[in-house]
Amino acid sequence: MRTTLPADVVSYGDAARSRLSRLGGAEFALRCETDRPLRDGAGEALSDLGASDLDVRSDLNQFLAAAQLCRVAGSVALPWPLVEELLAIDGARLALLDPMTPRIDHGDLAGSWVGSDLDGHAVAVRPGPPRTAKLGPFVVLAELGETAARISAADVARHQVLASWRILGTLEAAFGQVVEHVRARTQFGQPLAEFQAVRFAIADANVALRGLEELAKFTSWRLAAAPGPRAAVDATVLRLSAVDSAVRVLRTCHQMLGAVGFCNEHDVSVLDRHLQPLLRLPVSAEVLAARLVPAVKSGDFETLFSDAGGVAH
């Protein structure tokens, strides 16, 4: 099976990395926490890349280009609701939320929003004023308005897949910095990378990242090639896997960095804090896992041990 991305998608990803990196990466995201209007620069950069012109609903290559854009956005902690904007409906950004505790990342930005739970029940939302928080510094509370047109299961799935690509990008950036750290930092007369325990931890994190990347590629293809209940279940599995991988990879990153990994002077701290909304919203990992139980019973959750009819044992 060939899992390499199309050349034009790779080229677009490279262009996105070049443009978004010029904003300043984690340092830019950190400045935006105290100077929120600076985020307009992120919107302008995305406009330069033609993000609003990407057709994520009907063309696989353009969806993959959007996925690479989300991946790059994650790697630079781009302070902008990119996934929500890529899936905008009639100009309103699409946010997945929990109706019981509706919260929206970057909800204080100008523009209209529509919210939906994971079952596609949509409502108009009115984001509240900016709040100050260390974890998820741009998350705002939202008020629910009138019921809106139902959101398709495909759009909910696309939202989860693109968010997972963004999580992957953030984890790759954090992991890359930690690899450089253990190669450069010397302890007891040798680089940290020479210690067996460090090598094992780095190898495990790398395996988690590469597995998440391949799963993201497969799920993106499945959405276009075989839309339906199983594709929607695949998207939930991917999102759950992304959250699980994030916990493992970030744990390793902070273990390797020690106390400095929790200081804003290090990019990993900024990447971690800005990633938290994607890991916690709209619902917890436990809720995502519980949503898969009916799919296992119906056979929509395919495994290596499914029979010809697709029913998992």
Backbone bond lengths (Angstrom), bond angles and torsions (degrees), N, CA, C in turn:
res aa  C-N    CA-C-N  psi(-1)  N-CA   C-N-CA  omega(-1)  CA-C   N-CA-C  phi
1 M - - - 1.454 - - 1.528 109.25 -
2 R 1.331 116.40 129.50 1.460 121.43 -179.54 1.524 109.11 -92.45
3 T 1.315 115.95 122.13 1.462 120.02 -175.93 1.524 112.80 -114.11
4 T 1.344 116.94 8.26 1.458 118.74 178.49 1.529 109.90 -71.64
5 L 1.303 116.25 144.60 1.455 121.63 179.73 1.527 110.48 -78.60
6 P 1.339 118.23 151.66 1.467 121.28 177.65 1.522 111.51 -56.62
7 A 1.337 116.07 149.76 1.467 121.02 -175.59 1.518 112.02 -60.94
8 D 1.343 117.62 -38.25 1.461 119.17 -178.76 1.526 111.29 -69.14
9 V 1.331 116.64 -31.33 1.462 120.45 177.07 1.528 109.87 -68.95
10 V 1.329 116.31 -42.58 1.468 120.47 178.05 1.525 110.72 -62.24
11 S 1.332 116.24 -42.05 1.467 120.57 179.74 1.527 111.11 -63.21
12 Y 1.334 115.60 -40.27 1.468 119.03 178.63 1.533 110.20 -65.35
13 G 1.325 116.27 -39.99 1.460 119.66 177.45 1.516 111.81 -61.62
14 D 1.334 116.85 -39.96 1.464 120.62 178.13 1.525 111.20 -64.34
15 A 1.345 115.76 -41.92 1.465 119.36 178.25 1.526 110.93 -64.29
16 A 1.332 115.90 -39.57 1.462 120.15 178.54 1.526 110.64 -63.49
17 R 1.316 116.58 -42.02 1.469 119.78 -179.95 1.527 110.89 -63.58
18 S 1.323 115.85 -40.94 1.457 119.72 -179.59 1.531 110.70 -64.04
19 R 1.329 116.34 -44.19 1.471 119.85 -176.71 1.527 111.89 -72.36
20 L 1.321 117.62 -46.90 1.467 119.91 -175.41 1.522 111.83 -72.04
21 S 1.321 117.49 -30.12 1.465 120.21 179.15 1.524 111.25 -65.11
22 R 1.324 115.89 -28.28 1.470 119.24 -178.55 1.525 111.94 -68.36
23 L 1.316 117.37 -15.72 1.465 119.76 177.12 1.524 112.02 -68.24
24 G 1.328 116.08 -29.22 1.459 119.12 178.97 1.508 115.36 123.57
25 G 1.348 117.24 0.56 1.460 120.35 174.79 1.514 113.27 62.58
26 A 1.333 115.73 -137.37 1.462 121.35 -176.19 1.526 111.82 -62.55
27 E 1.319 116.96 -32.61 1.468 119.92 178.54 1.529 110.53 -64.05
28 F 1.343 116.67 -39.98 1.458 121.03 177.28 1.528 110.60 -64.39
29 A 1.329 116.63 -44.21 1.470 120.58 178.85 1.523 110.90 -61.01
30 L 1.323 116.74 -38.97 1.468 120.89 179.84 1.525 110.70 -66.42
31 R 1.319 117.46 -40.15 1.467 121.05 178.23 1.522 110.87 -65.19
32 C 1.328 116.52 -35.58 1.465 119.86 -178.48 1.531 112.06 -66.23
33 E 1.315 117.72 -21.98 1.460 120.31 178.87 1.522 111.36 -62.10
34 T 1.312 117.01 -34.39 1.467 120.70 -178.80 1.525 112.39 -105.39
35 D 1.325 117.00 -14.65 1.463 121.23 178.42 1.533 107.56 -130.62
36 R 1.317 116.11 76.78 1.467 121.81 -170.40 1.525 114.66 -61.02
37 P 1.313 121.09 -32.69 1.466 119.65 177.36 1.530 113.92 -60.45
38 L 1.335 117.35 -19.01 1.460 120.03 177.41 1.529 111.83 -59.52
39 R 1.346 116.61 -22.54 1.460 119.51 -178.74 1.528 112.71 -61.96
40 D 1.322 116.74 -20.32 1.459 119.27 177.64 1.527 111.01 -58.77
41 G 1.320 116.43 -27.40 1.458 119.76 177.63 1.521 111.75 -64.30
42 A 1.339 116.13 -33.80 1.468 119.75 177.04 1.519 110.16 -67.31
43 G 1.337 116.89 -41.43 1.454 120.21 177.95 1.519 111.88 -62.53
44 E 1.325 116.49 -38.96 1.462 120.58 178.75 1.532 111.17 -66.02
45 A 1.330 116.65 -39.16 1.464 120.17 178.66 1.525 110.97 -64.16
46 L 1.323 116.84 -40.85 1.463 120.22 178.21 1.522 111.00 -66.34
47 S 1.319 116.35 -35.44 1.462 120.08 176.18 1.525 110.41 -63.93
48 D 1.334 116.84 -39.92 1.466 120.66 177.58 1.528 111.26 -60.77
49 L 1.324 115.72 -32.09 1.467 120.64 -178.63 1.528 112.38 -86.18
50 G 1.320 117.10 -1.45 1.457 120.25 179.30 1.510 113.48 69.10
51 A 1.330 116.98 32.60 1.469 120.05 -176.60 1.515 112.04 -60.95
52 S 1.324 117.16 -37.65 1.463 120.00 -177.55 1.522 112.63 -69.55
53 D 1.322 117.28 -15.26 1.470 121.07 -179.81 1.522 113.14 -88.84
54 L 1.339 117.22 -7.63 1.459 119.87 -178.78 1.523 110.45 -71.55
55 D 1.327 116.06 129.56 1.464 121.79 178.86 1.525 108.23 -94.76
56 V 1.318 116.09 93.71 1.467 120.04 -174.37 1.521 112.28 -85.23
57 R 1.330 117.25 -5.47 1.461 119.76 -173.70 1.525 114.31 -100.00
58 S 1.305 118.87 -19.51 1.468 118.45 -173.90 1.516 115.30 -133.14
59 D 1.326 118.17 -4.82 1.462 120.73 -177.11 1.522 109.59 -129.56
60 L 1.337 116.88 120.01 1.461 120.84 -175.93 1.524 111.40 -62.57
61 N 1.342 118.12 -45.52 1.456 119.83 -178.20 1.524 111.75 -62.09
62 Q 1.334 116.68 -38.21 1.460 118.62 178.70 1.529 110.78 -71.76
63 F 1.323 116.58 -33.08 1.465 118.68 174.79 1.529 109.95 -64.71
64 L 1.338 116.77 -42.18 1.464 120.22 178.12 1.523 111.10 -64.78
65 A 1.343 117.19 -35.84 1.465 120.01 175.84 1.519 110.03 -63.62
66 A 1.339 116.38 -41.85 1.462 120.04 176.84 1.525 110.66 -63.29
67 A 1.340 115.99 -37.71 1.464 120.03 178.47 1.524 110.86 -62.84
68 Q 1.341 116.70 -41.61 1.459 119.94 178.26 1.521 111.20 -67.36
69 L 1.326 116.62 -35.15 1.462 120.12 176.32 1.531 110.15 -63.86
70 C 1.331 116.87 -42.44 1.466 120.52 176.97 1.524 110.82 -64.30
71 R 1.308 116.35 -38.22 1.474 121.21 178.93 1.529 110.61 -61.51
72 V 1.329 115.72 -45.77 1.465 120.15 179.03 1.527 110.13 -66.63
73 A 1.340 116.82 -41.47 1.467 120.43 178.73 1.517 110.84 -58.24
74 G 1.322 116.71 -39.78 1.462 120.17 177.04 1.511 112.25 -64.50
75 S 1.324 116.39 -38.01 1.470 120.21 -175.91 1.525 112.35 -68.90
76 V 1.337 117.57 -23.75 1.467 120.58 -179.77 1.528 111.53 -109.38
77 A 1.348 116.58 10.65 1.474 121.75 -178.70 1.520 111.16 52.71
78 L 1.326 116.59 45.66 1.459 121.03 -175.96 1.528 110.10 -58.81
79 P 1.326 118.32 119.39 1.477 120.87 -177.56 1.525 111.20 -81.76
80 W 1.318 116.11 71.38 1.459 121.02 -176.76 1.534 108.84 -157.67
81 P 1.348 118.90 142.06 1.469 121.62 179.64 1.529 111.42 -79.11
82 L 1.307 116.66 71.18 1.460 121.74 -172.21 1.525 112.34 -65.18
83 V 1.329 117.58 -48.74 1.463 120.25 -178.22 1.520 110.40 -59.72
84 E 1.317 116.08 -44.35 1.462 120.64 -178.88 1.527 111.32 -63.15
85 E 1.322 116.25 -32.83 1.465 120.19 -179.11 1.524 111.24 -78.13
86 L 1.315 117.43 -36.73 1.466 120.88 178.53 1.526 111.21 -63.58
87 L 1.332 117.39 -28.67 1.456 122.01 -178.26 1.526 111.95 -106.52
88 A 1.324 116.20 23.75 1.461 120.45 -179.13 1.530 111.24 -58.04
89 I 1.322 115.59 145.72 1.465 122.35 178.93 1.522 107.97 -119.30
90 D 1.330 115.42 115.22 1.467 121.05 -178.02 1.522 111.39 53.18
91 G 1.317 115.75 40.41 1.457 120.77 177.08 1.508 115.52 85.28
92 A 1.337 117.93 -7.39 1.467 121.15 179.87 1.525 109.66 -97.36
93 R 1.320 116.28 127.84 1.459 119.74 178.77 1.527 110.27 -63.48
94 L 1.334 115.89 138.75 1.469 121.08 -178.81 1.521 109.80 -96.41
95 A 1.319 116.78 116.34 1.463 122.05 178.82 1.520 109.63 -114.31
96 L 1.327 116.64 133.20 1.457 120.93 171.74 1.526 107.62 -85.90
97 L 1.316 116.40 131.90 1.462 119.20 -177.10 1.525 111.23 -147.54
98 D 1.302 113.79 165.77 1.458 122.11 174.83 1.526 107.31 -96.83
99 P 1.349 118.50 115.18 1.472 120.21 -177.26 1.527 113.54 -57.83
100 M 1.337 117.58 -24.84 1.454 120.55 -178.90 1.532 111.40 -72.66
101 T 1.328 116.64 -36.83 1.467 121.69 177.93 1.522 108.17 -137.41
102 P 1.325 118.01 74.08 1.470 120.83 -174.91 1.523 112.58 -69.50
103 R 1.312 115.17 120.88 1.458 121.92 177.24 1.521 108.45 -136.42
104 I 1.325 116.13 143.56 1.461 121.49 -176.95 1.524 108.85 -131.42
105 D 1.315 115.73 129.73 1.461 120.32 176.09 1.529 108.79 -77.66
106 H 1.329 116.85 129.68 1.466 124.02 -177.17 1.529 111.89 63.81
107 G 1.316 116.69 25.09 1.454 120.17 -179.63 1.514 113.68 -65.71
108 D 1.333 117.63 -14.69 1.462 120.18 -179.08 1.520 112.82 -81.09
109 L 1.326 117.98 -5.15 1.456 120.33 178.07 1.524 110.42 -69.14
110 A 1.317 116.40 151.74 1.460 120.91 178.65 1.532 109.64 -63.71
111 G 1.330 115.23 146.66 1.458 120.27 179.54 1.514 111.41 123.08
112 S 1.314 115.77 165.98 1.464 121.02 -177.99 1.527 110.41 -95.49
113 W 1.337 114.60 158.08 1.452 121.82 -177.06 1.528 110.02 -133.73
114 V 1.310 116.22 150.51 1.454 122.24 167.65 1.518 106.67 -128.34
115 G 1.315 116.69 135.49 1.461 120.99 -178.35 1.505 111.63 -110.11
116 S 1.320 115.98 151.63 1.458 121.12 178.79 1.519 109.44 -146.73
117 D 1.342 115.99 143.68 1.453 118.17 170.94 1.531 107.94 -83.42
118 L 1.317 117.02 -178.37 1.463 120.43 -175.49 1.521 112.97 -72.22
119 D 1.319 117.67 -8.92 1.461 121.56 176.80 1.523 112.50 -97.78
120 G 1.334 117.51 3.23 1.448 120.78 176.63 1.506 115.65 87.90
121 H 1.337 118.31 6.91 1.468 120.97 176.46 1.526 108.26 -76.84
122 A 1.328 116.17 112.77 1.457 120.59 -170.94 1.520 112.18 -105.88
123 V 1.326 115.39 148.64 1.461 122.41 176.29 1.524 108.56 -143.22
124 A 1.302 115.02 152.01 1.456 119.14 169.65 1.528 107.86 -71.01
125 V 1.310 117.01 143.83 1.465 120.20 -178.48 1.521 110.11 -127.99
126 R 1.321 114.74 147.86 1.455 121.92 176.06 1.527 107.97 -120.22
127 P 1.338 116.83 99.26 1.469 119.74 -179.63 1.520 111.31 -61.40
128 G 1.327 114.69 146.00 1.450 120.59 179.47 1.515 112.03 -84.84
129 P 1.330 117.38 -172.84 1.466 121.93 -178.49 1.530 111.38 -72.07
130 P 1.320 117.15 163.11 1.468 121.08 177.98 1.521 111.01 -59.45
131 R 1.324 115.42 149.25 1.448 122.06 177.69 1.519 108.81 -125.99
132 T 1.314 116.57 162.44 1.460 121.40 178.63 1.520 108.93 -110.00
133 A 1.320 116.03 119.96 1.464 121.05 179.30 1.524 108.58 -152.89
134 K 1.310 116.19 150.38 1.459 119.96 179.11 1.524 111.17 -79.52
135 L 1.345 116.49 -43.03 1.458 120.23 178.53 1.520 108.49 -93.50
136 G 1.317 116.21 117.61 1.450 118.70 -175.75 1.512 111.12 69.73
137 P 1.333 119.06 61.41 1.462 121.72 -172.70 1.523 114.81 -65.15
138 F 1.331 118.39 -14.75 1.460 120.55 -177.48 1.528 112.43 -109.92
139 V 1.320 118.00 9.41 1.462 121.24 179.47 1.527 109.48 -76.44
140 V 1.338 116.01 134.09 1.465 120.77 177.47 1.525 109.12 -126.93
141 L 1.315 115.69 152.34 1.453 121.33 173.39 1.523 108.98 -74.88
142 A 1.329 116.84 152.41 1.460 120.50 -177.32 1.525 109.98 -132.32
143 E 1.310 115.49 150.11 1.463 121.99 174.17 1.526 108.63 -102.56
144 L 1.324 115.73 137.40 1.456 120.46 -179.87 1.520 109.86 -84.32
145 G 1.334 114.92 137.52 1.452 120.51 178.34 1.513 111.23 -106.57
146 E 1.322 116.79 -143.25 1.452 122.20 -177.86 1.527 111.14 -73.32
147 T 1.330 115.26 153.11 1.460 120.69 177.06 1.529 109.63 -63.20
148 A 1.317 115.65 135.43 1.463 121.23 -179.98 1.526 109.66 -108.60
149 A 1.326 115.87 176.05 1.459 120.58 177.99 1.523 109.68 -59.04
150 R 1.299 116.75 144.81 1.462 121.75 -176.58 1.528 110.79 -63.46
151 I 1.322 116.07 139.24 1.457 121.93 177.31 1.527 108.52 -87.14
152 S 1.320 117.08 135.23 1.456 120.36 -177.68 1.522 110.96 -67.56
153 A 1.335 115.54 152.08 1.467 120.40 177.33 1.521 110.28 -61.85
154 A 1.334 116.76 -31.40 1.466 120.42 179.43 1.524 111.02 -65.16
155 D 1.342 117.09 -39.69 1.461 119.49 179.38 1.530 111.37 -68.87
156 V 1.328 116.45 -37.42 1.466 119.70 176.06 1.528 109.67 -62.34
157 A 1.339 115.73 -41.77 1.459 120.08 179.21 1.527 110.78 -65.51
158 R 1.321 117.00 -44.04 1.472 120.03 179.28 1.527 110.40 -60.25
159 H 1.316 115.92 -39.86 1.472 120.23 179.39 1.526 109.98 -60.08
160 Q 1.314 117.31 -45.54 1.468 120.86 -178.91 1.523 111.80 -66.70
161 V 1.323 116.21 -37.29 1.467 119.80 -179.04 1.525 110.50 -69.14
162 L 1.330 117.53 -47.58 1.460 120.03 -179.89 1.527 111.00 -63.51
163 A 1.338 117.11 -38.06 1.465 119.73 176.53 1.523 110.91 -62.97
164 S 1.328 116.71 -35.83 1.468 120.47 179.07 1.524 110.87 -67.76
165 W 1.325 117.11 -37.19 1.470 119.81 175.49 1.534 110.23 -62.91
166 R 1.321 116.12 -38.52 1.470 118.51 178.92 1.534 110.72 -66.67
167 I 1.326 116.84 -40.33 1.460 120.39 175.97 1.525 109.99 -59.38
168 L 1.336 116.48 -44.19 1.466 120.72 179.07 1.519 111.04 -57.79
169 G 1.332 117.19 -44.48 1.458 119.94 -179.68 1.515 112.74 -61.30
170 T 1.322 116.79 -40.52 1.456 120.65 178.72 1.525 111.10 -64.94
171 L 1.321 115.73 -43.55 1.468 119.41 -179.11 1.522 110.92 -65.67
172 E 1.323 117.76 -39.03 1.461 120.41 178.84 1.525 110.79 -63.11
173 A 1.327 116.92 -40.31 1.466 120.12 179.69 1.526 110.91 -65.59
174 A 1.333 116.45 -45.42 1.462 119.99 179.88 1.527 110.96 -64.18
175 F 1.327 116.22 -43.03 1.460 120.70 -179.30 1.528 110.71 -64.81
176 G 1.336 117.21 -40.71 1.457 120.24 179.15 1.515 112.32 -60.24
177 Q 1.323 117.00 -39.04 1.461 120.15 179.17 1.523 111.29 -69.02
178 V 1.329 116.17 -35.22 1.463 119.39 179.90 1.528 110.79 -70.36
179 V 1.331 116.91 -37.58 1.466 120.00 176.61 1.524 110.19 -60.53
180 E 1.330 117.17 -43.41 1.462 120.27 177.08 1.529 110.44 -62.19
181 H 1.325 116.27 -38.08 1.468 120.64 -178.70 1.522 111.64 -63.90
182 V 1.323 117.57 -47.61 1.468 119.09 -175.85 1.528 111.22 -72.45
183 R 1.312 117.59 -22.02 1.461 119.89 175.51 1.521 111.74 -77.13
184 A 1.340 115.96 -33.28 1.463 120.27 -175.00 1.529 113.25 -91.54
185 R 1.332 117.06 -30.46 1.469 120.53 -175.17 1.527 110.09 -80.40
186 T 1.334 116.52 131.38 1.463 122.60 -178.56 1.520 110.37 -108.34
187 Q 1.321 115.36 135.62 1.461 121.37 176.69 1.527 108.09 -141.04
188 F 1.339 116.40 134.14 1.469 121.62 -178.37 1.532 111.50 54.04
189 G 1.334 115.36 37.40 1.446 120.19 173.27 1.516 116.41 82.66
190 Q 1.340 119.07 7.53 1.463 120.38 178.69 1.522 109.94 -149.29
191 P 1.331 117.03 156.28 1.469 119.49 179.63 1.523 111.08 -60.78
192 L 1.316 116.31 148.26 1.466 120.29 177.33 1.517 111.53 -56.55
193 A 1.323 116.55 -31.41 1.461 120.59 -177.92 1.519 112.81 -65.05
194 E 1.336 117.77 -14.65 1.460 120.93 -179.77 1.532 112.22 -84.01
195 F 1.316 117.96 -12.87 1.458 120.32 -179.51 1.528 109.91 -79.24
196 Q 1.306 116.26 136.22 1.461 120.79 -174.66 1.528 112.38 -61.47
197 A 1.326 116.80 -42.80 1.464 119.99 -178.87 1.523 111.25 -62.18
198 V 1.337 116.17 -38.16 1.460 120.26 177.73 1.526 110.07 -66.90
199 R 1.309 116.77 -41.97 1.467 120.47 179.46 1.523 111.16 -61.40
200 F 1.319 116.39 -43.26 1.468 119.47 179.23 1.522 111.16 -62.23
201 A 1.340 116.58 -43.88 1.465 120.64 -178.39 1.530 110.82 -64.97
202 I 1.324 116.35 -42.53 1.467 120.35 179.10 1.525 110.38 -65.64
203 A 1.327 117.34 -40.78 1.458 120.69 179.49 1.525 111.21 -63.55
204 D 1.318 117.07 -42.78 1.472 120.59 179.23 1.530 110.78 -62.11
205 A 1.330 116.62 -42.78 1.468 119.90 179.58 1.521 110.92 -65.21
206 N 1.321 116.60 -38.71 1.468 120.33 179.71 1.531 111.04 -66.12
207 V 1.312 117.21 -40.29 1.461 121.11 176.93 1.532 110.62 -61.89
208 A 1.333 116.26 -41.14 1.468 120.14 178.62 1.526 110.85 -62.33
209 L 1.326 117.16 -41.27 1.459 120.89 -179.88 1.524 111.82 -66.71
210 R 1.328 116.12 -45.46 1.470 118.80 -177.83 1.528 110.71 -67.84
211 G 1.328 116.33 -35.38 1.459 119.02 176.32 1.514 111.70 -64.92
212 L 1.336 116.71 -41.72 1.457 121.01 178.36 1.526 110.85 -63.87
213 E 1.321 116.79 -39.30 1.471 120.12 179.01 1.528 110.89 -62.16
214 E 1.325 117.18 -46.82 1.462 119.73 -178.95 1.523 111.25 -66.18
215 L 1.326 117.34 -37.68 1.459 120.27 177.81 1.527 110.38 -66.04
216 A 1.315 117.25 -37.89 1.467 120.71 177.94 1.522 110.77 -64.90
217 K 1.321 117.57 -39.89 1.466 120.70 177.66 1.527 110.38 -63.42
218 F 1.321 116.33 -47.06 1.470 119.89 -179.00 1.522 111.30 -61.28
219 T 1.327 115.99 -45.38 1.457 119.84 -177.06 1.523 111.01 -65.91
220 S 1.328 117.16 -37.08 1.466 120.52 177.18 1.524 110.59 -63.00
221 W 1.321 116.27 -42.84 1.470 119.98 177.72 1.519 110.70 -64.85
222 R 1.306 117.08 -41.78 1.468 120.96 -176.57 1.525 111.25 -62.57
223 L 1.334 117.10 -37.11 1.459 120.49 179.85 1.524 111.24 -58.62
224 A 1.334 115.89 -37.54 1.460 119.62 -178.18 1.528 112.21 -87.99
225 A 1.327 116.69 -38.33 1.466 120.18 -173.78 1.514 113.24 -82.16
226 A 1.315 118.15 -32.92 1.470 120.99 -176.32 1.515 110.31 -141.45
227 P 1.342 117.47 64.53 1.465 119.21 -179.79 1.523 111.16 -63.87
228 G 1.310 115.22 149.42 1.458 119.20 -178.51 1.506 110.93 145.96
229 P 1.325 117.03 -168.28 1.470 120.65 -176.77 1.520 113.46 -57.30
230 R 1.338 116.62 -40.05 1.465 117.99 -177.39 1.518 111.75 -68.08
231 A 1.327 117.63 -36.02 1.457 120.39 177.54 1.518 110.41 -64.48
232 A 1.332 116.28 -38.80 1.465 119.85 178.19 1.521 110.91 -65.50
233 V 1.325 116.95 -39.70 1.461 120.84 177.35 1.527 109.95 -65.59
234 D 1.337 116.37 -41.06 1.462 120.50 177.52 1.523 111.15 -57.23
235 A 1.342 116.44 -40.25 1.462 120.31 -179.66 1.525 110.83 -63.23
236 T 1.330 116.69 -40.35 1.465 120.18 177.99 1.523 110.68 -65.91
237 V 1.328 116.60 -40.57 1.469 120.59 177.79 1.522 110.05 -61.95
238 L 1.335 116.28 -43.25 1.466 119.87 179.17 1.521 110.82 -61.21
239 R 1.320 116.75 -45.84 1.466 119.60 -178.69 1.533 110.31 -63.00
240 L 1.319 117.14 -41.30 1.463 120.67 177.97 1.518 110.48 -64.16
241 S 1.333 116.86 -41.62 1.458 120.93 178.30 1.529 110.99 -64.67
242 A 1.340 116.83 -37.91 1.461 120.46 179.04 1.527 111.02 -63.44
243 V 1.319 116.28 -42.64 1.471 120.19 179.13 1.522 110.21 -65.15
244 D 1.343 116.17 -44.37 1.464 120.28 179.84 1.530 110.92 -62.96
245 S 1.337 116.95 -42.53 1.467 120.56 178.70 1.519 110.69 -64.15
246 A 1.332 116.46 -38.06 1.462 120.01 -179.72 1.526 111.05 -62.08
247 V 1.318 116.45 -42.45 1.468 119.90 179.43 1.524 109.84 -60.65
248 R 1.315 116.81 -45.70 1.470 120.30 -177.37 1.525 112.24 -69.26
249 V 1.330 116.81 -45.61 1.465 120.25 -176.62 1.528 110.77 -68.20
250 L 1.327 117.11 -44.51 1.463 119.30 -179.32 1.527 111.71 -67.13
251 R 1.334 116.60 -33.43 1.459 118.90 175.42 1.528 109.90 -60.66
252 T 1.312 116.73 -45.41 1.467 120.77 178.68 1.525 110.82 -63.21
253 C 1.334 116.83 -43.08 1.460 120.32 -179.61 1.523 111.23 -58.66
254 H 1.322 116.92 -46.35 1.458 119.78 -178.28 1.532 111.54 -70.50
255 Q 1.325 117.16 -33.06 1.461 119.41 176.33 1.523 110.95 -63.98
256 M 1.333 116.14 -40.87 1.466 119.75 -178.58 1.530 111.98 -71.34
257 L 1.328 116.73 -33.49 1.464 120.35 -176.73 1.518 113.19 -85.79
258 G 1.326 117.08 -25.05 1.459 119.89 -176.38 1.523 110.88 72.17
259 A 1.305 117.80 -149.17 1.460 122.34 -173.77 1.519 112.48 -62.98
260 V 1.347 117.77 -30.18 1.458 119.60 -176.70 1.524 111.37 -64.14
261 G 1.334 117.12 -23.32 1.453 120.79 179.82 1.510 113.90 -68.48
262 F 1.331 116.78 -11.54 1.465 121.11 179.00 1.524 111.68 -106.35
263 C 1.324 116.99 9.77 1.464 121.47 179.57 1.523 109.63 -103.82
264 N 1.320 116.52 141.16 1.459 120.21 -179.85 1.520 113.16 -63.55
265 E 1.326 115.82 -15.04 1.462 118.32 177.06 1.519 111.65 -67.68
266 H 1.327 117.41 -17.89 1.470 120.65 179.01 1.526 109.42 -107.00
267 D 1.326 115.47 134.97 1.461 120.70 -176.17 1.520 112.95 -60.29
268 V 1.329 117.75 -30.72 1.462 119.91 -177.66 1.527 110.59 -61.76
269 S 1.307 117.45 -36.54 1.462 120.28 177.71 1.523 110.97 -62.14
270 V 1.338 116.85 -44.18 1.467 121.02 -179.78 1.523 110.37 -66.74
271 L 1.323 116.91 -44.17 1.464 120.90 178.55 1.525 110.84 -58.74
272 D 1.312 116.23 -43.80 1.467 121.81 -178.83 1.523 110.89 -63.97
273 R 1.324 117.06 -49.39 1.467 120.17 -176.98 1.526 112.08 -63.21
274 H 1.323 116.25 -39.91 1.466 119.66 -177.96 1.526 111.89 -77.12
275 L 1.323 116.68 -15.33 1.461 120.42 177.90 1.526 112.36 -82.40
276 Q 1.318 117.36 -21.44 1.456 120.53 -171.66 1.536 114.70 -55.07
277 P 1.335 120.56 -40.83 1.471 118.01 177.80 1.519 113.26 -58.63
278 L 1.330 117.66 -38.46 1.464 120.23 179.23 1.523 111.39 -66.65
279 L 1.314 117.45 -28.99 1.461 120.82 -179.13 1.523 112.54 -83.11
280 R 1.327 117.26 -20.44 1.461 120.45 -172.51 1.530 114.10 -115.32
281 L 1.328 117.04 -17.65 1.462 120.72 -177.82 1.528 110.40 -113.29
282 P 1.341 118.35 142.84 1.466 126.35 5.45 1.524 113.98 -84.01
283 V 1.348 117.34 -19.43 1.462 120.15 -178.31 1.523 108.90 -137.29
284 S 1.317 116.05 168.05 1.457 121.55 -178.63 1.529 111.18 -76.80
285 A 1.317 115.40 167.08 1.458 120.48 176.96 1.522 111.46 -61.66
286 E 1.318 116.56 -34.71 1.463 120.37 179.48 1.527 111.02 -63.33
287 V 1.328 116.62 -40.40 1.467 120.41 178.82 1.525 110.08 -67.85
288 L 1.331 117.48 -40.30 1.467 120.52 177.11 1.528 110.70 -59.43
289 A 1.327 116.16 -44.25 1.464 120.00 -179.69 1.526 110.72 -63.52
290 A 1.329 117.23 -40.81 1.462 120.70 -179.73 1.524 111.60 -64.23
291 R 1.335 116.66 -31.24 1.459 120.22 179.62 1.524 112.37 -68.29
292 L 1.317 116.89 -17.66 1.462 120.44 -178.85 1.524 112.73 -83.89
293 V 1.319 117.43 -15.63 1.468 119.99 -176.70 1.529 112.26 -59.05
294 P 1.347 120.73 -48.75 1.469 119.31 177.44 1.526 113.09 -60.62
295 A 1.335 116.64 -33.21 1.461 120.08 179.81 1.521 111.46 -67.38
296 V 1.319 116.87 -33.97 1.464 120.60 176.52 1.529 109.81 -65.06
297 K 1.316 116.12 -42.43 1.463 120.18 -179.04 1.523 111.90 -67.98
298 S 1.347 116.75 -36.26 1.461 119.91 -177.35 1.521 113.07 -81.82
299 G 1.323 117.24 -16.37 1.462 120.85 -177.97 1.511 113.63 93.76
300 D 1.346 117.82 -0.61 1.466 120.18 178.51 1.522 112.00 -73.65
301 F 1.331 117.21 -18.79 1.457 121.73 175.77 1.529 107.14 -92.24
302 E 1.320 116.54 96.30 1.459 121.24 -177.06 1.529 110.92 -81.12
303 T 1.315 114.77 143.68 1.456 120.89 175.80 1.524 108.70 -135.29
304 L 1.301 115.90 177.29 1.463 119.97 176.47 1.521 111.95 -65.72
305 F 1.338 116.73 -14.94 1.450 120.97 -174.50 1.525 112.21 -109.77
306 S 1.348 116.94 14.24 1.445 120.68 176.26 1.516 109.68 -72.74
307 D 1.350 116.24 147.28 1.449 118.44 177.41 1.517 109.88 -84.42
308 A 1.320 118.28 -176.96 1.450 122.80 -175.07 1.513 111.77 -59.93
309 G 1.319 117.33 -30.23 1.442 121.92 -179.73 1.504 113.28 -82.48
310 G 1.348 116.37 -5.22 1.454 120.24 176.37 1.531 113.85 89.43
311 V 1.337 118.89 4.81 1.452 120.29 -178.58 1.532 108.86 -86.14
312 A 1.323 116.05 121.32 1.461 120.80 -178.14 1.522 109.46 -79.86
313 H 1.326 116.05 138.06 1.467 121.56 177.86 1.512 109.11 -104.03
